[in-house]
Amino acid sequence: MTKSTKESFTIAGENLLKKVKELVNEGNIRKITILDKSGKELMSFPLTVGVVGAVFAPVLAAVGALAALIGECTITVEREDDRGNQK
């Protein structure tokens, strides 16, 4: 059984797109949620294995547009935790 863990980062809007790209490149991310300063969900998108290139480009464009509009935000990342499968 695969467990998931959540991790949050508070970053400035201008660093949002860069951080999202870094997280996607890690490969073990199941879902990314972007919240504003007050905790309101602005954007949430699931990531599946093999989501790259042209399929993911519209999401990155939306994240870039959002980054231009907000000052500070929180990214919550749901990661797959495979440690439960190892024996």
C-alpha distances in whole Angstrom, upper triangle without the diagonal:
4,6,10,13,17,20,23,27,30,32,36,36,37,34,32,32,31,28,27,27,26,23,22,24,21,18,15,16,15,18,21,23,27,29,33,34,34,30,31,29,30,28,24,23,19,19,17,17,21,22,25,29,31,28,27,31,32,29,31,34,33,32,35,37,35,36,39,39,38,39,36,32,29,26,22,19,16,14,10,10,8,10,7,6,10,12
4,7,10,13,16,20,23,27,29,32,32,34,30,28,28,28,25,23,24,23,19,19,20,17,15,11,12,11,14,18,20,24,26,29,31,31,28,28,26,27,25,21,19,16,15,14,14,18,19,22,26,28,25,24,28,29,26,27,31,30,28,31,33,32,32,36,36,34,35,32,29,25,22,19,16,12,10,7,6,6,8,7,7,10,13
4,7,10,14,17,20,24,26,30,30,32,29,26,27,27,23,22,23,22,18,19,20,17,15,12,12,11,13,16,18,21,23,27,28,28,25,26,23,25,23,20,19,16,16,15,16,20,21,23,27,29,26,25,28,29,25,27,30,29,27,30,32,30,30,34,34,32,33,30,26,22,20,16,14,10,8,6,5,7,8,7,9,12,15
4,7,10,13,17,20,22,26,26,28,25,23,23,23,20,18,20,19,15,16,18,15,14,10,9,8,10,13,14,18,19,23,24,25,21,22,20,22,20,16,16,13,13,14,15,19,19,21,25,27,24,22,25,26,22,23,27,26,23,27,29,26,27,30,30,28,29,26,22,19,16,12,10,6,5,5,5,8,10,10,12,15,18
4,7,10,14,17,20,23,24,26,23,21,22,22,18,17,19,18,14,16,18,15,14,11,10,10,11,12,13,16,18,21,22,22,19,21,19,21,19,16,16,14,15,16,17,20,20,22,26,28,25,23,26,26,23,23,27,25,23,26,28,25,25,29,29,26,27,23,20,16,14,10,8,6,5,7,6,10,11,12,14,16,19
4,7,10,14,16,20,21,23,20,18,19,19,16,15,18,16,13,15,17,15,15,12,10,10,9,10,10,13,14,17,18,19,15,17,15,17,16,14,14,13,14,16,18,21,20,22,25,27,25,22,24,24,21,21,24,23,20,23,25,22,22,26,25,23,23,20,16,12,10,7,5,5,6,9,10,14,15,15,18,20,23
4,7,10,13,17,18,20,17,15,17,17,13,13,16,14,11,14,16,14,15,13,11,12,11,10,10,12,13,16,16,18,15,17,15,17,16,14,15,15,15,18,19,22,21,22,25,27,25,22,24,24,20,20,23,22,19,21,23,21,20,23,24,21,20,17,14,10,8,6,5,7,8,11,12,16,16,18,20,22,25
4,7,10,13,15,17,15,13,15,15,12,12,15,14,12,15,17,15,17,15,13,14,12,10,9,10,10,12,13,14,12,14,13,15,14,13,15,16,16,19,21,23,22,23,25,27,25,22,23,23,20,19,22,20,17,19,21,18,17,20,20,17,17,13,10,7,5,4,6,9,11,15,16,19,20,22,24,25,29
4,6,10,12,14,11,10,13,13,9,11,14,13,11,14,16,15,17,16,14,16,14,11,11,10,10,12,12,14,12,15,14,15,15,15,16,17,18,21,23,24,22,23,25,26,25,21,22,23,19,18,20,19,15,17,19,16,15,18,18,15,14,11,8,5,5,7,8,12,13,17,18,22,22,24,27,28,31
4,7,10,12,10,9,13,13,11,12,16,15,14,17,19,18,21,20,17,19,16,13,12,10,9,10,9,12,11,14,14,14,15,16,18,20,20,24,26,27,25,25,26,28,27,23,23,23,20,18,20,19,15,16,18,15,13,16,16,12,11,7,6,4,6,9,11,15,17,21,22,25,26,28,31,32,35
4,6,8,7,7,10,11,9,11,14,13,13,16,18,18,21,21,18,20,18,14,13,10,11,10,10,14,13,15,15,14,15,16,18,20,21,24,26,27,24,24,25,26,25,22,22,22,19,17,18,17,13,14,16,13,10,13,14,11,9,6,6,6,8,11,13,17,19,22,24,27,28,30,33,33,37
4,6,6,7,10,11,10,12,15,15,16,18,20,21,23,24,21,23,20,16,15,12,12,11,10,14,15,16,16,15,16,18,20,22,23,26,28,28,25,25,25,26,26,22,21,21,19,16,17,16,13,12,14,12,8,10,11,8,6,4,6,9,10,14,16,20,22,26,27,31,32,34,36,37,40
4,5,5,8,10,10,11,14,15,16,17,19,21,23,23,21,22,19,15,14,11,11,10,11,14,15,15,15,12,13,16,18,21,21,25,27,27,24,23,23,24,23,20,19,18,16,14,14,13,10,9,10,8,5,7,8,5,5,5,6,9,11,14,16,20,22,26,28,31,33,35,37,38,41
4,6,7,8,10,11,13,14,16,17,19,20,23,24,22,23,21,17,17,14,15,14,15,18,18,19,18,16,16,18,19,22,22,26,27,27,24,22,22,23,23,20,18,18,16,13,14,14,11,9,10,10,6,7,9,8,8,9,10,13,13,17,18,22,24,27,29,32,34,36,38,39,42
4,6,5,6,9,10,11,12,14,16,17,20,21,19,21,19,15,15,13,14,14,15,19,18,19,18,16,16,17,18,20,20,23,24,24,22,20,20,22,22,18,17,18,16,13,14,14,11,10,12,11,8,10,12,11,10,9,10,11,11,15,16,19,20,24,26,29,30,33,34,35,39
4,6,5,6,9,10,11,12,14,16,18,19,16,18,15,12,12,9,11,12,13,17,16,16,15,13,12,13,14,17,17,20,22,22,19,18,19,20,19,16,15,15,13,10,12,11,7,8,10,9,6,9,11,10,10,9,8,9,8,12,13,17,18,22,24,27,29,31,32,33,37
4,5,5,6,9,10,11,12,15,16,18,16,17,15,12,13,11,14,15,17,20,19,19,17,14,13,14,14,16,15,19,20,19,16,15,15,16,16,13,12,12,10,7,9,9,6,6,9,9,7,10,12,12,13,12,12,12,11,14,14,17,18,22,24,27,29,31,32,33,37
4,6,5,6,9,10,11,13,15,17,15,18,16,14,15,13,16,17,19,22,21,21,19,17,16,16,16,18,16,19,20,19,17,15,16,18,18,14,14,15,13,10,12,13,10,9,13,13,10,13,15,15,15,14,13,14,12,15,15,18,18,21,23,26,28,30,31,32,36
4,5,5,6,9,10,11,13,15,13,15,14,11,12,11,14,15,17,20,19,19,17,16,15,15,15,16,15,18,19,19,17,16,17,19,19,15,15,16,14,11,14,14,10,11,14,13,11,14,16,15,15,13,12,11,9,11,11,14,15,18,20,23,25,27,28,29,33
4,5,5,6,9,10,12,13,10,13,11,8,10,10,13,15,17,20,18,18,16,14,12,12,11,12,11,15,16,16,13,13,14,16,15,11,12,13,10,8,11,11,8,10,13,12,11,14,16,15,16,14,12,11,8,10,10,13,13,16,19,22,24,26,27,28,32
4,5,5,6,9,10,13,11,14,13,11,13,13,17,19,21,24,22,22,19,17,15,15,13,14,12,14,15,14,12,11,11,14,14,10,11,13,11,8,11,13,10,11,14,14,13,16,18,18,19,17,16,15,12,14,12,15,15,17,20,22,24,27,27,28,32
4,6,5,7,9,11,11,14,14,12,15,15,18,20,22,24,22,23,21,19,17,16,15,15,13,15,15,15,14,13,14,17,17,14,14,17,14,12,15,16,13,14,18,17,15,18,21,20,20,18,16,15,12,14,12,14,14,16,18,20,22,25,25,26,30
4,5,5,7,8,7,10,10,9,12,13,16,19,20,23,20,21,18,18,15,14,13,12,10,13,13,14,13,12,15,17,16,13,15,16,13,12,16,16,13,15,18,17,16,19,21,20,20,18,15,14,10,11,8,10,10,13,15,17,19,22,23,23,27
4,5,6,8,7,9,10,9,13,14,18,20,23,25,22,22,19,18,15,13,11,11,8,10,10,10,9,9,11,14,13,10,12,14,11,10,14,15,13,14,18,17,17,20,22,21,22,20,18,16,13,13,10,12,11,13,16,17,20,22,23,24,28
4,5,9,9,12,13,13,16,17,21,23,26,28,26,26,23,22,19,17,15,14,11,12,11,11,10,9,11,15,14,12,14,16,14,13,16,18,15,17,20,20,19,22,24,24,24,23,20,19,15,16,13,14,13,14,16,17,20,23,23,23,27
4,6,7,11,12,12,16,18,21,24,25,28,25,26,23,23,20,18,16,14,11,12,11,12,12,12,15,18,17,15,17,19,17,16,19,20,18,19,23,22,21,24,26,25,25,23,21,18,15,15,12,12,10,11,13,14,16,19,19,20,24
4,6,9,11,12,16,18,21,25,27,29,26,26,23,23,20,17,14,12,9,9,7,9,9,10,14,17,15,13,16,18,16,16,19,20,18,20,23,23,22,26,27,26,27,25,22,20,16,15,12,12,9,9,12,13,16,18,18,19,22
4,7,9,11,15,18,21,24,26,28,24,25,22,22,19,16,14,12,9,9,8,11,12,13,17,20,18,16,19,20,18,18,22,22,19,22,25,24,23,27,28,27,27,25,22,19,15,14,10,9,6,6,8,9,12,14,15,16,20
4,6,7,11,14,17,20,23,24,21,21,18,18,16,13,11,8,6,8,9,11,11,13,16,18,16,14,17,18,15,15,19,19,16,19,22,20,20,24,25,23,24,22,19,16,12,11,7,6,4,6,10,12,15,16,17,19,22
4,7,10,14,17,20,23,24,20,20,17,18,14,11,9,6,5,6,9,12,11,14,17,19,16,14,17,18,15,16,19,18,17,20,22,21,21,25,25,24,25,23,20,17,13,11,8,5,5,6,10,12,15,16,17,19,23
4,7,10,13,17,19,20,17,17,13,14,11,7,6,4,5,8,11,14,12,14,17,18,16,13,16,16,13,14,17,16,14,18,19,17,18,22,22,21,22,20,16,14,10,8,6,5,7,9,13,16,18,19,20,23,26
4,7,10,14,16,17,14,14,11,11,8,6,6,6,8,11,14,16,13,15,17,18,16,13,15,15,11,12,15,13,11,14,16,14,15,18,18,17,18,16,13,10,7,6,5,6,9,12,15,18,21,22,23,25,29
4,7,10,13,14,11,10,7,8,6,4,7,9,11,14,17,19,16,18,20,21,18,15,17,16,12,13,15,13,11,14,15,13,13,17,16,15,16,14,10,8,6,5,7,8,12,15,18,21,23,24,26,28,32
4,7,10,11,9,9,6,6,5,6,9,12,14,17,20,21,19,19,21,21,20,16,17,16,12,13,14,12,9,12,13,10,10,14,13,11,13,10,7,6,5,6,9,12,15,18,21,24,26,27,29,31,35
4,7,8,5,5,4,5,7,9,12,15,17,21,24,25,22,23,25,25,23,20,21,19,16,16,17,14,12,14,15,11,11,14,13,10,11,9,6,5,6,8,11,14,17,21,23,26,28,29,31,33,37
4,5,5,5,7,7,9,12,15,18,21,24,27,28,25,26,27,27,26,22,22,21,18,18,18,15,13,15,14,10,11,13,11,8,9,7,5,6,9,11,15,17,21,24,26,30,31,33,35,37,40
4,6,7,10,10,13,15,19,22,24,27,30,31,28,29,30,30,29,26,26,24,21,21,21,19,16,18,17,13,13,15,13,9,9,6,5,7,11,13,16,19,22,26,28,31,32,34,36,38,41
4,6,9,11,14,16,20,22,25,28,31,33,30,31,32,32,31,27,28,26,23,23,23,20,18,20,19,16,16,18,15,12,12,10,9,10,13,14,18,20,23,27,28,32,33,34,37,39,42
4,6,9,12,13,16,19,22,25,28,30,27,28,30,30,28,25,26,24,21,21,22,19,17,19,19,15,16,18,16,13,13,11,9,8,10,11,14,16,20,23,25,29,30,31,33,35,38
4,6,9,11,15,18,21,24,27,29,26,27,29,29,26,24,24,22,19,20,21,17,16,18,17,14,15,17,15,12,14,12,10,10,11,12,15,17,21,24,26,30,31,32,34,37,40
4,6,7,11,14,17,21,24,25,22,24,25,25,23,20,21,19,16,17,18,14,13,16,16,12,14,16,14,13,15,13,10,9,10,10,13,15,18,21,24,27,29,30,32,34,37
4,7,10,14,17,20,23,24,21,22,23,23,21,18,18,16,13,14,14,11,10,13,12,8,11,13,11,10,13,12,9,10,10,11,14,16,20,23,25,29,31,32,33,36,39
4,7,10,13,17,20,21,17,19,20,19,17,14,15,13,10,11,12,9,8,12,12,9,11,14,13,12,15,14,11,11,10,11,12,14,17,20,23,26,29,29,31,33,37
4,7,10,13,17,18,15,17,19,19,16,13,15,13,10,12,14,11,10,14,14,12,14,17,16,16,18,16,13,12,10,9,10,11,14,17,20,23,25,26,27,30,33
4,7,10,13,14,11,13,16,16,13,10,13,11,8,11,13,11,10,14,15,14,15,19,19,18,20,19,16,14,11,11,10,11,13,15,19,21,24,25,26,28,32
4,7,10,12,10,13,15,16,12,11,14,13,10,13,16,14,14,17,19,17,19,22,22,21,24,22,18,16,13,12,10,9,11,12,16,18,21,22,22,25,28
4,7,9,7,9,13,14,11,9,13,13,11,12,16,15,14,17,19,18,19,23,24,23,25,23,20,18,14,13,10,10,10,11,15,16,20,21,21,23,27
4,6,6,9,13,14,11,10,14,15,13,15,18,18,18,20,23,22,23,26,27,27,29,27,24,21,18,16,13,12,11,11,15,15,19,20,19,22,25
4,6,9,12,14,12,12,15,17,15,17,20,20,20,22,25,24,25,28,30,29,31,29,26,24,20,19,15,14,12,11,14,14,18,19,18,20,24
4,6,9,11,9,10,13,15,15,15,18,20,19,21,24,24,25,28,29,29,31,30,27,25,21,21,18,17,15,15,18,18,21,23,21,23,27
4,7,9,6,6,10,12,11,12,15,16,16,18,20,21,21,24,26,26,28,27,24,23,19,19,16,16,15,15,19,20,23,24,24,26,29
4,7,6,5,8,11,11,11,13,15,15,16,19,20,20,23,25,25,27,26,24,23,20,20,18,18,17,18,21,22,25,27,26,28,31
4,6,6,6,10,11,10,12,15,15,16,18,20,20,22,24,25,27,27,25,25,22,22,20,21,21,22,25,25,29,31,30,31,35
4,6,5,8,10,10,11,14,15,16,17,19,20,22,24,25,28,28,26,26,23,24,22,23,23,24,27,28,32,33,32,34,38
4,6,7,8,10,11,13,14,16,17,19,20,22,24,25,27,27,25,24,21,22,20,20,20,21,25,26,29,31,30,32,36
4,6,5,7,9,10,11,13,15,16,17,19,21,21,24,23,21,21,18,18,17,18,18,19,23,24,28,29,29,31,35
4,5,5,6,9,10,10,12,14,15,17,19,20,23,23,21,21,19,20,19,20,21,23,26,28,31,33,32,34,38
4,5,5,6,9,10,11,12,14,16,17,19,22,22,20,21,18,20,19,21,22,24,27,29,32,34,34,36,40
4,5,5,6,9,10,11,12,14,16,17,19,19,17,17,15,16,16,17,19,21,24,26,29,31,31,33,37
4,5,5,6,9,10,10,13,15,15,18,18,16,16,14,16,16,18,19,21,25,27,30,31,32,34,37
4,5,5,6,9,10,11,13,15,17,18,17,18,17,19,19,21,23,25,28,31,33,35,36,37,41
4,5,5,6,9,10,11,13,16,16,15,16,15,17,17,20,22,24,28,30,33,34,35,37,41
4,5,5,6,9,10,11,13,13,12,13,11,14,15,17,19,22,25,28,31,32,33,35,39
4,5,5,6,9,10,13,14,13,15,14,17,18,21,22,25,28,31,33,35,36,38,41
4,5,5,7,9,12,14,14,16,16,19,20,23,25,28,31,34,36,38,39,40,44
4,5,5,6,10,11,10,13,13,16,17,20,23,26,29,32,34,36,37,39,43
4,5,6,8,9,9,11,12,15,17,20,22,26,29,32,34,36,37,38,42
4,6,8,11,12,15,15,19,21,24,26,30,32,35,37,39,41,42,46
4,7,10,11,14,15,19,21,24,27,30,33,36,38,40,41,43,47
4,6,7,11,13,16,19,22,25,28,31,34,36,38,39,41,44
4,7,11,13,17,19,23,25,29,31,35,36,38,40,41,45
4,7,10,13,16,20,22,26,28,31,33,35,37,38,41
4,7,10,13,16,19,23,25,28,30,31,33,35,38
4,6,10,13,16,20,21,25,26,28,30,31,35
4,6,10,12,16,18,22,23,25,27,28,32
4,7,10,13,15,19,20,22,24,26,29
4,6,10,12,16,17,19,21,22,26
4,7,9,13,15,16,18,20,23
4,6,9,12,13,15,16,20
4,6,9,10,11,13,17
4,6,7,9,10,14
4,5,6,7,11
4,5,5,9
4,6,8
4,7
4
